[in-house]
Amino acid sequence: MFEIIQIQLRTSGEIRYFISGGMKFDVGEKVIVEADRGLEYGTVVTALEKVTPIASHGKLLRKIIRKTNPWDEEQIAKNKAKTKDLMGVCEKKIAEHKLPMKLVDAEYSFDRSKIIFYFTSENRVDFRNLVKNLASIFRVRIELRQIGVRDEARLLGGLGSCGRELCCMAFLKNFEPVTIKMAKVQNLPFNPSKISGLCGRLMCCLGYEYKNYKEASKNLPKVGKEIKTPHGKGKVIALSPLKKSFTVDLGEGKIKEVSVEDIGKGEGICHEKK
């Protein structure tokens, strides 16, 4: 058995498992870790886990070197201060090479042995000559990563429609599939501006309560069905899964909210017209 922990590399990089080496960490602490080439910094995102070598996620796990010290923090700050210069040079070279790509962010690795440029593009881009050009300028290893619009939102950050920091930047470790069905089950309006995030895709938070809404909707009739209620026969026009109720149009301008309990125990929605 040995202890592993998940670390998010750099500011908004990928999340990997590392061996703790017997050290204890709190979520949010900054650490220096072994990287593919040299050293890298990252942030602790989960608590320690005890696993067997067989259950080490099928990968050769690297070690956490230490918690960051004042010198490390100064180095990280200096690296971040270089971002604007890196972006400026790269954008100029992208224009010179006439490449169809949008530069999103750039960052040095902790030991400055590598520079990573993040970009978006609607198509695949042949950036081999650009990499050679940048390598000759900066004299370090250059890596260009094409990312999606959700990754772009995570890197740039911002506030969601709820007024809070974007979930993808604050705590989400992986992007889960989000479908329009999740919005439909929650009875949300099919208005792109209402259910889309800053990235232009469906909001990740639609998936948070989807299972609960789906479970709560099991005993409710479908919208559009005719059903008998204590108030008369009517058509279901809206559902409120969490309240375990639905709204019925009884005709002649009469609208009534009916709970599942009002229908009668044991009867449920058996009165629903087929």
Secondary structure by P-SEA (a helix, b strand, c coil): cbbbbbbbcccccbbbbbbcccccccccccccccccccbbbbbbcccbbbbccccccccccccccccccaaaaaaaaaaaaaaaaaaaaaaaaaaaaccccccccccccccccbbbbbbcccccccaaaaaaaaaaacccbbbbbbbcaaaaaaaacccccccccccccccccccccccaaaaaaaccccccccccccccccccccccaaaaaaaaacccccccbbbbccccbbbbcccccccccccccccccbbbbbcccccccccccccccc
